[in-house]
Amino acid sequence: MFARFFKDESGATAIEYGLIAAATGLALVAVMPGIGTALETTFGAVSAEL
């Protein structure tokens, strides 16, 4: 029973997907402020031209 429990890897995939999702979330949090500033500048320039 214990040997079968230690060989069971069914939860490993879920943990890996969780880590990938967490890393993606952290990357988005790091990048979004820069994208927001760039978009604000672009829309400001378009608004001024109109």
C-alpha positions as CSV (number, residue, x, y, z in Angstrom):
1,M,0.0,0.0,0.0
2,F,2.8,2.5,0.9
3,A,4.8,1.5,-2.1
4,R,1.9,2.2,-4.4
5,F,1.3,5.6,-2.7
6,F,4.9,6.7,-3.2
7,K,4.9,5.6,-6.8
8,D,1.7,7.5,-7.6
9,E,2.6,10.6,-9.6
10,S,-1.0,11.8,-10.6
11,G,-0.7,15.0,-8.5
12,A,2.7,16.0,-10.0
13,T,1.1,17.3,-13.2
14,A,-1.3,19.5,-11.4
15,I,1.5,20.9,-9.3
16,E,3.5,21.6,-12.4
17,Y,0.6,23.4,-14.1
18,G,0.1,25.4,-10.9
19,L,3.7,26.5,-11.0
20,I,3.5,27.5,-14.6
21,A,0.3,29.5,-13.9
22,A,2.0,31.3,-11.0
23,A,5.1,32.1,-13.1
24,T,2.9,33.4,-15.9
25,G,0.9,35.6,-13.4
26,L,4.1,37.0,-12.0
27,A,5.4,37.9,-15.5
28,L,2.1,39.6,-16.3
29,V,2.2,41.6,-13.1
30,A,5.8,42.7,-13.9
31,V,5.0,43.7,-17.6
32,M,1.6,45.3,-17.4
33,P,2.6,48.7,-15.9
34,G,5.0,49.2,-18.8
35,I,2.3,48.3,-21.4
36,G,-0.2,50.5,-19.7
37,T,2.1,53.5,-19.9
38,A,2.9,52.8,-23.5
39,L,-0.8,52.6,-24.4
40,E,-1.6,55.7,-22.5
41,T,1.1,57.6,-24.4
42,T,-0.1,56.2,-27.7
43,F,-3.8,57.0,-27.1
44,G,-2.8,60.5,-25.8
45,A,-0.9,61.2,-29.1
46,V,-3.8,60.0,-31.2
47,S,-6.3,62.1,-29.1
48,A,-4.1,65.2,-29.6
49,E,-4.0,64.7,-33.4
50,L,-7.7,64.3,-33.6
